[in-house]
């Protein structure tokens, strides 16, 4: 099978890494993230990439172009390309997120154990089309 099949909730709940790319196609990328209490993804803007984020467990805040809203299990946020965004864990447990990028934003198989690892990864660039 060329596609990918997994239980979304199990994949997110089992992930202990800040970012783990689970599957990449030409047009999309499926990633799970775990943000520790008090942590955040970090304010960023994706040029030419849309992103859909689904909260699997935990609680936090989504910030899109300065507008803050609660972000908790079951919530989905669509971030259109060019939108400054951040997701902050404001809860007492890890914030577990499943996200889809279109097109991909990270090299296939990327794993960042911590946000510091992600920040240091100079090779973390979208795959060439």
N, CA, C and O atoms as CSV, one atom per row, in Angstrom:
chain,resi,resn,atom,element,x,y,z
A,1,UNK,N,N,0.848,-1.181,0.000
A,1,UNK,CA,C,0.000,0.000,0.000
A,1,UNK,C,C,0.889,1.238,0.000
A,1,UNK,O,O,1.794,1.350,0.827
A,2,UNK,N,N,0.643,2.154,-0.906
A,2,UNK,CA,C,1.413,3.387,-0.982
A,2,UNK,C,C,0.944,4.428,0.020
A,2,UNK,O,O,1.693,5.350,0.343
A,3,UNK,N,N,-0.266,4.304,0.512
A,3,UNK,CA,C,-0.822,5.281,1.442
A,3,UNK,C,C,-0.383,5.022,2.874
A,3,UNK,O,O,0.581,4.298,3.122
A,4,UNK,N,N,-1.086,5.608,3.790
A,4,UNK,CA,C,-0.778,5.503,5.210
A,4,UNK,C,C,-2.080,5.292,5.952
A,4,UNK,O,O,-3.076,5.959,5.673
A,5,UNK,N,N,-2.078,4.361,6.900
A,5,UNK,CA,C,-3.267,4.083,7.696
A,5,UNK,C,C,-2.838,3.934,9.152
A,5,UNK,O,O,-1.956,3.133,9.461
A,6,UNK,N,N,-3.460,4.702,10.048
A,6,UNK,CA,C,-3.150,4.612,11.473
A,6,UNK,C,C,-4.323,5.162,12.264
A,6,UNK,O,O,-5.175,5.862,11.718
A,7,UNK,N,N,-4.366,4.845,13.546
A,7,UNK,CA,C,-5.342,5.431,14.442
A,7,UNK,C,C,-4.808,6.793,14.867
A,7,UNK,O,O,-3.796,6.877,15.562
A,8,UNK,N,N,-5.481,7.849,14.455
A,8,UNK,CA,C,-5.045,9.217,14.727
A,8,UNK,C,C,-4.787,9.453,16.214
A,8,UNK,O,O,-3.762,10.024,16.584
A,9,UNK,N,N,-5.707,9.020,17.055
A,9,UNK,CA,C,-5.598,9.283,18.485
A,9,UNK,C,C,-4.451,8.507,19.121
A,9,UNK,O,O,-3.719,9.044,19.953
A,10,UNK,N,N,-4.296,7.254,18.734
A,10,UNK,CA,C,-3.178,6.460,19.264
A,10,UNK,C,C,-1.841,7.022,18.808
A,10,UNK,O,O,-0.902,7.111,19.600
A,11,UNK,N,N,-1.747,7.399,17.548
A,11,UNK,CA,C,-0.487,7.951,17.028
A,11,UNK,C,C,-0.097,9.205,17.798
A,11,UNK,O,O,1.070,9.384,18.144
A,12,UNK,N,N,-1.060,10.067,18.066
A,12,UNK,CA,C,-0.769,11.303,18.800
A,12,UNK,C,C,-0.476,11.030,20.268
A,12,UNK,O,O,0.442,11.619,20.837
A,13,UNK,N,N,-1.248,10.143,20.884
A,13,UNK,CA,C,-1.054,9.867,22.321
A,13,UNK,C,C,0.249,9.130,22.603
A,13,UNK,O,O,0.832,9.300,23.674
A,14,UNK,N,N,0.710,8.322,21.672
A,14,UNK,CA,C,1.960,7.579,21.878
A,14,UNK,C,C,3.197,8.426,21.592
A,14,UNK,O,O,4.301,8.063,21.997
A,15,UNK,N,N,3.025,9.537,20.906
A,15,UNK,CA,C,4.168,10.373,20.546
A,15,UNK,C,C,4.672,11.173,21.744
A,15,UNK,O,O,3.902,11.888,22.386
A,16,UNK,N,N,5.950,11.053,22.039
A,16,UNK,CA,C,6.581,11.839,23.108
A,16,UNK,C,C,7.508,12.907,22.534
A,16,UNK,O,O,8.107,13.672,23.290
A,17,UNK,N,N,7.632,12.970,21.214
A,17,UNK,CA,C,8.529,13.929,20.577
A,17,UNK,C,C,7.801,15.239,20.297
A,17,UNK,O,O,6.582,15.261,20.126
A,18,UNK,N,N,8.561,16.324,20.254
A,18,UNK,CA,C,8.000,17.623,19.899
A,18,UNK,C,C,7.356,17.533,18.518
A,18,UNK,O,O,6.238,18.006,18.314
A,19,UNK,N,N,8.069,16.922,17.575
A,19,UNK,CA,C,7.542,16.775,16.212
A,19,UNK,C,C,7.998,15.446,15.627
A,19,UNK,O,O,9.169,15.081,15.730
A,20,UNK,N,N,7.064,14.724,15.013
A,20,UNK,CA,C,7.386,13.458,14.342
A,20,UNK,C,C,6.575,13.387,13.059
A,20,UNK,O,O,5.345,13.342,13.091
A,21,UNK,N,N,7.279,13.378,11.919
A,21,UNK,CA,C,6.627,13.247,10.620
A,21,UNK,C,C,6.310,11.765,10.416
A,21,UNK,O,O,7.210,10.925,10.407
A,22,UNK,N,N,5.025,11.455,10.252
A,22,UNK,CA,C,4.613,10.062,10.083
A,22,UNK,C,C,4.459,9.660,8.621
A,22,UNK,O,O,4.691,8.505,8.264
A,23,UNK,N,N,4.066,10.614,7.773
A,23,UNK,CA,C,3.892,10.254,6.362
A,23,UNK,C,C,3.946,11.506,5.492
A,23,UNK,O,O,3.424,12.560,5.853
A,24,UNK,N,N,4.584,11.363,4.349
A,24,UNK,CA,C,4.713,12.475,3.413
A,24,UNK,C,C,4.345,12.011,2.010
A,24,UNK,O,O,4.798,10.966,1.543
A,25,UNK,N,N,3.515,12.811,1.350
A,25,UNK,CA,C,3.209,12.583,-0.058
A,25,UNK,C,C,3.661,13.823,-0.827
A,25,UNK,O,O,4.222,14.751,-0.244
A,26,UNK,N,N,3.418,13.835,-2.108
A,26,UNK,CA,C,3.788,14.993,-2.922
A,26,UNK,C,C,3.051,16.257,-2.463
A,26,UNK,O,O,3.611,17.353,-2.500
A,27,UNK,N,N,1.795,16.100,-2.031
A,27,UNK,CA,C,0.958,17.261,-1.731
A,27,UNK,C,C,0.651,17.484,-0.260
A,27,UNK,O,O,0.236,18.581,0.115
A,28,UNK,N,N,0.845,16.467,0.593
A,28,UNK,CA,C,0.495,16.603,2.011
A,28,UNK,C,C,1.525,15.920,2.907
A,28,UNK,O,O,2.361,15.134,2.462
A,29,UNK,N,N,1.423,16.259,4.190
A,29,UNK,CA,C,2.308,15.646,5.175
A,29,UNK,C,C,1.540,15.523,6.487
A,29,UNK,O,O,0.899,16.475,6.933
A,30,UNK,N,N,1.609,14.335,7.105
A,30,UNK,CA,C,0.932,14.066,8.373
A,30,UNK,C,C,1.973,14.024,9.484
A,30,UNK,O,O,2.953,13.284,9.403
A,31,UNK,N,N,1.753,14.825,10.521
A,31,UNK,CA,C,2.725,15.005,11.597
A,31,UNK,C,C,1.992,14.954,12.935
A,31,UNK,O,O,0.858,15.421,13.044
A,32,UNK,N,N,2.643,14.385,13.954
A,32,UNK,CA,C,2.131,14.480,15.313
A,32,UNK,C,C,3.116,15.305,16.134
A,32,UNK,O,O,4.327,15.255,15.919
A,33,UNK,N,N,2.569,16.062,17.076
A,33,UNK,CA,C,3.384,16.937,17.922
A,33,UNK,C,C,2.939,16.779,19.372
A,33,UNK,O,O,1.767,16.527,19.651
A,34,UNK,N,N,3.889,16.928,20.286
A,34,UNK,CA,C,3.592,16.941,21.713
A,34,UNK,C,C,4.261,18.170,22.314
A,34,UNK,O,O,5.484,18.306,22.288
A,35,UNK,N,N,3.439,19.057,22.853
A,35,UNK,CA,C,3.920,20.298,23.446
A,35,UNK,C,C,3.819,20.153,24.966
A,35,UNK,O,O,2.720,19.957,25.486
A,36,UNK,N,N,4.934,20.245,25.688
A,36,UNK,CA,C,4.893,20.070,27.142
A,36,UNK,C,C,4.175,21.239,27.829
A,36,UNK,O,O,4.037,22.308,27.235
A,37,UNK,N,N,3.717,21.045,29.077
A,37,UNK,CA,C,3.092,22.145,29.810
A,37,UNK,C,C,4.004,23.374,29.816
A,37,UNK,O,O,5.200,23.275,30.090
A,38,UNK,N,N,3.419,24.525,29.510
A,38,UNK,CA,C,4.186,25.761,29.451
A,38,UNK,C,C,4.932,25.965,28.144
A,38,UNK,O,O,5.505,27.031,27.923
A,39,UNK,N,N,4.935,24.962,27.274
A,39,UNK,CA,C,5.654,25.047,26.002
A,39,UNK,C,C,4.787,25.619,24.897
A,39,UNK,O,O,3.602,25.891,25.090
A,40,UNK,N,N,5.400,25.795,23.733
A,40,UNK,CA,C,4.691,26.331,22.579
A,40,UNK,C,C,5.368,25.861,21.304
A,40,UNK,O,O,6.520,25.427,21.322
A,41,UNK,N,N,4.646,25.952,20.205
A,41,UNK,CA,C,5.233,25.658,18.903
A,41,UNK,C,C,6.193,26.775,18.527
A,41,UNK,O,O,7.261,26.522,17.971
A,42,UNK,N,N,5.813,28.001,18.829
A,42,UNK,CA,C,6.617,29.170,18.468
A,42,UNK,C,C,5.961,29.892,17.310
A,42,UNK,O,O,5.484,29.260,16.367
A,43,UNK,N,N,5.938,31.201,17.377
A,43,UNK,CA,C,5.294,32.011,16.352
A,43,UNK,C,C,5.992,31.806,15.012
A,43,UNK,O,O,7.215,31.908,14.912
A,44,UNK,N,N,5.194,31.515,13.982
A,44,UNK,CA,C,5.752,31.242,12.658
A,44,UNK,C,C,4.742,31.569,11.576
A,44,UNK,O,O,3.546,31.711,11.829
A,45,UNK,N,N,5.259,31.683,10.360
A,45,UNK,CA,C,4.437,31.903,9.173
A,45,UNK,C,C,4.918,30.931,8.109
A,45,UNK,O,O,6.119,30.829,7.860
A,46,UNK,N,N,3.990,30.213,7.475
A,46,UNK,CA,C,4.335,29.319,6.375
A,46,UNK,C,C,3.969,29.997,5.062
A,46,UNK,O,O,2.804,30.317,4.828
A,47,UNK,N,N,4.946,30.212,4.219
A,47,UNK,CA,C,4.690,30.768,2.889
A,47,UNK,C,C,4.360,29.630,1.929
A,47,UNK,O,O,5.170,28.723,1.738
A,48,UNK,N,N,3.183,29.675,1.329
A,48,UNK,CA,C,2.790,28.669,0.352
A,48,UNK,C,C,2.361,27.344,0.950
A,48,UNK,O,O,2.213,26.364,0.221
A,49,UNK,N,N,2.155,27.288,2.273
A,49,UNK,CA,C,1.766,26.039,2.939
A,49,UNK,C,C,0.573,26.307,3.843
A,49,UNK,O,O,0.622,27.186,4.703
A,50,UNK,N,N,-0.499,25.546,3.646
A,50,UNK,CA,C,-1.640,25.565,4.571
A,50,UNK,C,C,-1.397,24.497,5.628
A,50,UNK,O,O,-0.686,23.523,5.381
A,51,UNK,N,N,-1.990,24.682,6.810
A,51,UNK,CA,C,-1.819,23.714,7.884
A,51,UNK,C,C,-3.152,23.515,8.598
A,51,UNK,O,O,-3.878,24.476,8.853
A,52,UNK,N,N,-3.467,22.263,8.918
A,52,UNK,CA,C,-4.652,21.917,9.698
A,52,UNK,C,C,-4.156,21.244,10.971
A,52,UNK,O,O,-3.426,20.255,10.907
A,53,UNK,N,N,-4.550,21.780,12.137
A,53,UNK,CA,C,-4.117,21.238,13.420
A,53,UNK,C,C,-5.323,20.746,14.200
A,53,UNK,O,O,-6.329,21.447,14.310
A,54,UNK,N,N,-5.220,19.530,14.745
A,54,UNK,CA,C,-6.298,18.917,15.516
A,54,UNK,C,C,-5.758,18.615,16.904
A,54,UNK,O,O,-4.756,17.913,17.043
A,55,UNK,N,N,-6.421,19.144,17.938
A,55,UNK,CA,C,-6.031,18.848,19.318
A,55,UNK,C,C,-6.578,17.475,19.689
A,55,UNK,O,O,-7.784,17.238,19.615
A,56,UNK,N,N,-5.687,16.574,20.087
A,56,UNK,CA,C,-6.077,15.215,20.458
A,56,UNK,C,C,-6.282,15.113,21.967
A,56,UNK,O,O,-7.242,14.488,22.418
A,57,UNK,N,N,-5.395,15.719,22.748
A,57,UNK,CA,C,-5.550,15.762,24.200
A,57,UNK,C,C,-4.778,16.946,24.747
A,57,UNK,O,O,-3.873,17.474,24.102
A,58,UNK,N,N,-5.157,17.357,25.962
A,58,UNK,CA,C,-4.527,18.512,26.570
A,58,UNK,C,C,-5.308,19.774,26.259
A,58,UNK,O,O,-6.370,19.732,25.639
A,59,UNK,N,N,-4.757,20.907,26.707
A,59,UNK,CA,C,-5.428,22.183,26.518
A,59,UNK,C,C,-4.401,23.277,26.285
A,59,UNK,O,O,-3.295,23.252,26.825
A,60,UNK,N,N,-4.801,24.231,25.470
A,60,UNK,CA,C,-3.888,25.328,25.188
A,60,UNK,C,C,-4.612,26.473,24.527
A,60,UNK,O,O,-5.828,26.625,24.641
A,61,UNK,N,N,-3.827,27.275,23.831
A,61,UNK,CA,C,-4.327,28.457,23.158
A,61,UNK,C,C,-3.787,28.481,21.740
A,61,UNK,O,O,-2.598,28.253,21.517
A,62,UNK,N,N,-4.662,28.759,20.782
A,62,UNK,CA,C,-4.209,29.004,19.412
A,62,UNK,C,C,-4.144,30.506,19.219
A,62,UNK,O,O,-4.995,31.247,19.711
A,63,UNK,N,N,-3.130,30.943,18.501
A,63,UNK,CA,C,-2.962,32.370,18.211
A,63,UNK,C,C,-2.783,32.505,16.702
A,63,UNK,O,O,-1.784,32.050,16.146
A,64,UNK,N,N,-3.753,33.131,16.047
A,64,UNK,CA,C,-3.694,33.357,14.599
A,64,UNK,C,C,-3.752,34.852,14.344
A,64,UNK,O,O,-4.744,35.512,14.654
A,65,UNK,N,N,-2.677,35.377,13.777
A,65,UNK,CA,C,-2.575,36.809,13.523
A,65,UNK,C,C,-2.979,37.627,14.752
A,65,UNK,O,O,-3.696,38.622,14.645
A,66,UNK,N,N,-2.502,37.184,15.927
A,66,UNK,CA,C,-2.724,37.904,17.175
A,66,UNK,C,C,-4.019,37.582,17.894
A,66,UNK,O,O,-4.197,37.996,19.039
A,67,UNK,N,N,-4.929,36.856,17.259
A,67,UNK,CA,C,-6.204,36.500,17.897
A,67,UNK,C,C,-6.059,35.183,18.654
A,67,UNK,O,O,-5.770,34.144,18.059
A,68,UNK,N,N,-6.263,35.234,19.972
A,68,UNK,CA,C,-6.139,34.055,20.835
A,68,UNK,C,C,-7.497,33.402,21.042
A,68,UNK,O,O,-8.511,34.072,21.238
A,69,UNK,N,N,-7.485,32.051,20.990
A,69,UNK,CA,C,-8.702,31.279,21.250
A,69,UNK,C,C,-8.301,30.004,21.966
A,69,UNK,O,O,-7.187,29.516,21.774
A,70,UNK,N,N,-9.190,29.450,22.791
A,70,UNK,CA,C,-8.901,28.170,23.431
A,70,UNK,C,C,-8.721,27.081,22.381
A,70,UNK,O,O,-9.350,27.110,21.323
A,71,UNK,N,N,-7.855,26.123,22.688
A,71,UNK,CA,C,-7.570,24.996,21.785
A,71,UNK,C,C,-7.461,23.754,22.656
A,71,UNK,O,O,-6.491,23.596,23.396
A,72,UNK,N,N,-8.454,22.872,22.570
A,72,UNK,CA,C,-8.499,21.686,23.428
A,72,UNK,C,C,-8.956,20.481,22.620
A,72,UNK,O,O,-9.386,20.612,21.474
A,73,UNK,N,N,-8.858,19.303,23.235
A,73,UNK,CA,C,-9.190,18.043,22.574
A,73,UNK,C,C,-10.484,18.161,21.776
A,73,UNK,O,O,-11.521,18.571,22.296
A,74,UNK,N,N,-10.396,17.792,20.503
A,74,UNK,CA,C,-11.528,17.832,19.599
A,74,UNK,C,C,-11.576,19.070,18.729
A,74,UNK,O,O,-12.316,19.113,17.747
A,75,UNK,N,N,-10.786,20.085,19.083
A,75,UNK,CA,C,-10.774,21.307,18.278
A,75,UNK,C,C,-9.897,21.133,17.048
A,75,UNK,O,O,-8.905,20.405,17.071
A,76,UNK,N,N,-10.279,21.811,15.978
A,76,UNK,CA,C,-9.481,21.845,14.752
A,76,UNK,C,C,-9.303,23.305,14.357
A,76,UNK,O,O,-10.235,24.104,14.444
A,77,UNK,N,N,-8.097,23.639,13.923
A,77,UNK,CA,C,-7.788,24.988,13.469
A,77,UNK,C,C,-7.145,24.870,12.093
A,77,UNK,O,O,-6.202,24.102,11.905
A,78,UNK,N,N,-7.655,25.629,11.143
A,78,UNK,CA,C,-7.071,25.689,9.810
A,78,UNK,C,C,-6.287,26.985,9.713
A,78,UNK,O,O,-6.824,28.071,9.934
A,79,UNK,N,N,-4.999,26.857,9.377
A,79,UNK,CA,C,-4.110,28.007,9.270
A,79,UNK,C,C,-3.759,28.200,7.793
A,79,UNK,O,O,-2.943,27.456,7.249
A,80,UNK,N,N,-4.372,29.194,7.143
A,80,UNK,CA,C,-4.042,29.442,5.735
A,80,UNK,C,C,-2.607,29.956,5.594
A,80,UNK,O,O,-2.079,30.601,6.500
A,81,UNK,N,N,-1.993,29.669,4.467
A,81,UNK,CA,C,-0.624,30.141,4.225
A,81,UNK,C,C,-0.553,31.642,4.445
A,81,UNK,O,O,-1.493,32.376,4.142
A,82,UNK,N,N,0.586,32.087,4.981
A,82,UNK,CA,C,0.787,33.501,5.234
A,82,UNK,C,C,0.244,34.002,6.553
A,82,UNK,O,O,0.395,35.184,6.864
A,83,UNK,N,N,-0.390,33.137,7.347
A,83,UNK,CA,C,-0.954,33.526,8.639
A,83,UNK,C,C,0.081,33.307,9.743
A,83,UNK,O,O,0.602,32.202,9.894
A,84,UNK,N,N,0.380,34.350,10.513
A,84,UNK,CA,C,1.279,34.179,11.675
A,84,UNK,C,C,0.495,33.396,12.731
A,84,UNK,O,O,-0.631,33.753,13.076
A,85,UNK,N,N,1.107,32.332,13.235
A,85,UNK,CA,C,0.396,31.478,14.186
A,85,UNK,C,C,1.331,30.905,15.240
A,85,UNK,O,O,2.546,30.832,15.061
A,86,UNK,N,N,0.713,30.501,16.348
A,86,UNK,CA,C,1.405,29.840,17.437
A,86,UNK,C,C,0.372,29.018,18.203
A,86,UNK,O,O,-0.813,29.351,18.216
A,87,UNK,N,N,0.827,27.959,18.831
A,87,UNK,CA,C,-0.015,27.133,19.690
A,87,UNK,C,C,0.736,26.953,20.995
A,87,UNK,O,O,1.877,26.491,21.010
A,88,UNK,N,N,0.085,27.322,22.096
A,88,UNK,CA,C,0.718,27.351,23.411
A,88,UNK,C,C,-0.006,26.377,24.329
A,88,UNK,O,O,-1.236,26.355,24.373
A,89,UNK,N,N,0.759,25.571,25.063
A,89,UNK,CA,C,0.168,24.669,26.035
A,89,UNK,C,C,-0.026,25.436,27.334
A,89,UNK,O,O,0.947,25.798,27.995
A,90,UNK,N,N,-1.279,25.685,27.703
A,90,UNK,CA,C,-1.592,26.387,28.937
A,90,UNK,C,C,-2.126,25.444,30.000
A,90,UNK,O,O,-2.589,25.887,31.051
A,91,UNK,N,N,-2.065,24.140,29.733
A,91,UNK,CA,C,-2.589,23.155,30.673
A,91,UNK,C,C,-1.494,22.500,31.496
A,91,UNK,O,O,-0.321,22.862,31.405
A,92,UNK,N,N,-1.901,21.528,32.300
A,92,UNK,CA,C,-0.990,20.825,33.198
A,92,UNK,C,C,-0.471,19.517,32.606
A,92,UNK,O,O,0.402,18.877,33.191
A,93,UNK,N,N,-0.999,19.118,31.453
A,93,UNK,CA,C,-0.556,17.886,30.792
A,93,UNK,C,C,-0.079,18.219,29.381
A,93,UNK,O,O,-0.353,19.309,28.880
A,94,UNK,N,N,0.626,17.302,28.741
A,94,UNK,CA,C,1.080,17.580,27.370
A,94,UNK,C,C,-0.091,17.880,26.436
A,94,UNK,O,O,-1.158,17.274,26.543
A,95,UNK,N,N,0.122,18.814,25.528
A,95,UNK,CA,C,-0.837,19.120,24.470
A,95,UNK,C,C,-0.436,18.289,23.260
A,95,UNK,O,O,0.629,18.500,22.679
A,96,UNK,N,N,-1.290,17.344,22.881
A,96,UNK,CA,C,-0.985,16.434,21.782
A,96,UNK,C,C,-1.792,16.859,20.556
A,96,UNK,O,O,-3.012,17.016,20.608
A,97,UNK,N,N,-1.072,17.037,19.459
A,97,UNK,CA,C,-1.647,17.594,18.237
A,97,UNK,C,C,-1.331,16.692,17.056
A,97,UNK,O,O,-0.226,16.161,16.941
A,98,UNK,N,N,-2.309,16.524,16.185
A,98,UNK,CA,C,-2.079,15.917,14.870
A,98,UNK,C,C,-2.231,17.045,13.867
A,98,UNK,O,O,-3.157,17.851,13.965
A,99,UNK,N,N,-1.322,17.104,12.901
A,99,UNK,CA,C,-1.376,18.201,11.937
A,99,UNK,C,C,-1.085,17.708,10.531
A,99,UNK,O,O,-0.313,16.772,10.324
A,100,UNK,N,N,-1.719,18.358,9.577
A,100,UNK,CA,C,-1.499,18.062,8.163
A,100,UNK,C,C,-1.041,19.349,7.490
A,100,UNK,O,O,-1.684,20.391,7.614
A,101,UNK,N,N,0.076,19.262,6.777
A,101,UNK,CA,C,0.590,20.373,5.981
A,101,UNK,C,C,0.272,20.091,4.516
A,101,UNK,O,O,0.303,18.941,4.078
A,102,UNK,N,N,-0.028,21.121,3.779
A,102,UNK,CA,C,-0.229,20.969,2.348
A,102,UNK,C,C,0.335,22.190,1.626
A,102,UNK,O,O,-0.214,23.283,1.765
A,103,UNK,N,N,1.384,22.041,0.881
A,103,UNK,CA,C,2.238,20.867,0.690
A,103,UNK,C,C,3.112,20.617,1.921
A,103,UNK,O,O,3.039,21.380,2.884
A,104,UNK,N,N,3.939,19.560,1.911
A,104,UNK,CA,C,4.785,19.227,3.053
A,104,UNK,C,C,5.681,20.392,3.495
A,104,UNK,O,O,6.088,21.234,2.694
A,105,UNK,N,N,5.969,20.405,4.804
A,105,UNK,CA,C,6.805,21.462,5.380
A,105,UNK,C,C,8.136,20.945,5.923
A,105,UNK,O,O,9.036,21.739,6.194
A,106,UNK,N,N,8.274,19.637,6.085
A,106,UNK,CA,C,9.487,19.058,6.669
A,106,UNK,C,C,9.977,17.906,5.801
A,106,UNK,O,O,9.179,17.286,5.098
A,107,UNK,N,N,11.258,17.611,5.834
A,107,UNK,CA,C,11.736,16.437,5.109
A,107,UNK,C,C,11.048,15.165,5.633
A,107,UNK,O,O,10.784,15.067,6.831
A,108,UNK,N,N,10.759,14.207,4.770
A,108,UNK,CA,C,10.134,12.958,5.211
A,108,UNK,C,C,10.936,12.316,6.338
A,108,UNK,O,O,12.166,12.295,6.306
A,109,UNK,N,N,10.216,11.790,7.340
A,109,UNK,CA,C,10.864,11.080,8.436
A,109,UNK,C,C,11.462,11.970,9.515
A,109,UNK,O,O,12.088,11.465,10.447
A,110,UNK,N,N,11.283,13.276,9.411
A,110,UNK,CA,C,11.841,14.193,10.413
A,110,UNK,C,C,11.325,13.852,11.800
A,110,UNK,O,O,10.131,13.620,11.989
A,111,UNK,N,N,12.240,13.824,12.776
A,111,UNK,CA,C,11.886,13.687,14.188
A,111,UNK,C,C,12.678,14.736,14.958
A,111,UNK,O,O,13.906,14.785,14.878
A,112,UNK,N,N,11.967,15.570,15.699
A,112,UNK,CA,C,12.590,16.524,16.617
A,112,UNK,C,C,12.126,16.121,18.013
A,112,UNK,O,O,10.942,16.231,18.330
A,113,UNK,N,N,13.046,15.659,18.840
A,113,UNK,CA,C,12.675,15.209,20.178
A,113,UNK,C,C,12.191,16.368,21.044
A,113,UNK,O,O,11.297,16.193,21.872
A,114,UNK,N,N,12.777,17.556,20.856
A,114,UNK,CA,C,12.406,18.733,21.636
A,114,UNK,C,C,12.270,19.943,20.713
A,114,UNK,O,O,12.693,19.899,19.557
A,115,UNK,N,N,11.681,21.014,21.224
A,115,UNK,CA,C,11.596,22.251,20.440
A,115,UNK,C,C,12.996,22.780,20.169
A,115,UNK,O,O,13.263,23.309,19.090
A,116,UNK,N,N,13.889,22.640,21.139
A,116,UNK,CA,C,15.274,23.091,20.931
A,116,UNK,C,C,15.905,22.338,19.763
A,116,UNK,O,O,16.636,22.931,18.971
A,117,UNK,N,N,15.631,21.037,19.647
A,117,UNK,CA,C,16.135,20.267,18.498
A,117,UNK,C,C,15.580,20.840,17.194
A,117,UNK,O,O,16.312,20.988,16.215
A,118,UNK,N,N,14.282,21.163,17.184
A,118,UNK,CA,C,13.656,21.724,15.981
A,118,UNK,C,C,14.277,23.067,15.632
A,118,UNK,O,O,14.542,23.349,14.463
A,119,UNK,N,N,14.510,23.899,16.649
A,119,UNK,CA,C,15.087,25.226,16.410
A,119,UNK,C,C,16.510,25.141,15.864
A,119,UNK,O,O,16.938,26.002,15.095
A,120,UNK,N,N,17.244,24.098,16.266
A,120,UNK,CA,C,18.646,23.929,15.817
A,120,UNK,C,C,18.755,23.277,14.445
A,120,UNK,O,O,19.814,23.345,13.820
A,121,UNK,N,N,17.694,22.650,13.964
A,121,UNK,CA,C,17.739,21.860,12.742
A,121,UNK,C,C,17.732,22.765,11.504
A,121,UNK,O,O,16.672,23.112,10.985
A,122,UNK,N,N,18.910,23.134,11.047
A,122,UNK,CA,C,19.023,24.002,9.880
A,122,UNK,C,C,18.584,23.320,8.593
A,122,UNK,O,O,18.269,23.996,7.614
A,123,UNK,N,N,18.558,21.987,8.580
A,123,UNK,CA,C,18.142,21.243,7.390
A,123,UNK,C,C,16.646,21.019,7.319
A,123,UNK,O,O,16.158,20.369,6.394
A,124,UNK,N,N,15.903,21.556,8.298
A,124,UNK,CA,C,14.449,21.342,8.342
A,124,UNK,C,C,13.763,22.320,7.392
A,124,UNK,O,O,13.259,23.369,7.796
A,125,UNK,N,N,13.763,21.944,6.141
A,125,UNK,CA,C,13.143,22.757,5.091
A,125,UNK,C,C,12.181,21.883,4.313
A,125,UNK,O,O,12.360,20.667,4.237
A,126,UNK,N,N,11.157,22.500,3.734
A,126,UNK,CA,C,10.215,21.692,2.943
A,126,UNK,C,C,10.946,20.942,1.818
A,126,UNK,O,O,11.918,21.444,1.254
A,127,UNK,N,N,10.464,19.744,1.508
A,127,UNK,CA,C,11.050,19.007,0.393
A,127,UNK,C,C,10.873,19.781,-0.925
A,127,UNK,O,O,9.904,20.520,-1.093
A,128,UNK,N,N,11.792,19.606,-1.823
A,128,UNK,CA,C,11.670,20.243,-3.142
A,128,UNK,C,C,10.487,19.639,-3.874
A,128,UNK,O,O,10.239,18.438,-3.772
A,129,UNK,N,N,9.747,20.470,-4.620
A,129,UNK,CA,C,8.562,19.940,-5.334
A,129,UNK,C,C,8.937,18.922,-6.395
A,129,UNK,O,O,8.061,18.389,-7.076
